[in-house]
């Protein structure tokens, strides 16, 4: 698993063979079939190992926010924080470096995979269903169709940020700096909130209250 994750992060899922993985892991090809059934089974387990905990934490954070808000909508910035922050908390629990973790996330969502495996897709369906309702409650003026596209654009920006932050640093000759994860999250949330809220008239923009990690950890 560790060898597969390293290789998938660096090369992408379609460019890594079973032999590449077993050579790096100092194992034989039969071990992949024994433990995972085939290469596709190994890919599914790598995805599930990282994506399922993120989606579970997203839902857990949303549960906390909705209980606290009662019948009122959860502020948009807090919803976005609950949606993206689990990537930061899960990277701290991962054995991968931060760089490799985000590259792997970018590969999972950005590579041209036929579809997400069922073991991952089920969690996504639950999570996205919950967040779609919460975003709709926070932005009642936005139509259902428009809201789906805004969520889609937000997810796309998040994937690009994870997969290509090194590219930005290189192309800008270092002008983009080396921001901490908290700085990057703050920038992303401000940017995403502006796009999600575009055209909506509001009296006051709510700001996240305190450190969101205190709600769960």
Buried (B, 14 or more C-beta within 10 A) or exposed (E): BEBBBBBBBEEBBEEBEBEBBBBBBEBEBEEBBEEBEEBEBBBBBBBBBBBBBBBBBBBBBBBBBBEEBEEEBBBBBBBBBBBBBBBBBBBEEBEBEEEBBBBBBBBBBBEEBEEBBEEBEEBBEBBBEBBBEBBBBBBEEBEEEEBBEBBEEBBEBBBBBBBBBEEEBEEEEEEBEEEEBEEBBBEBBEBBBEEBBEEEEEEEEBEBEEEBEEBBE
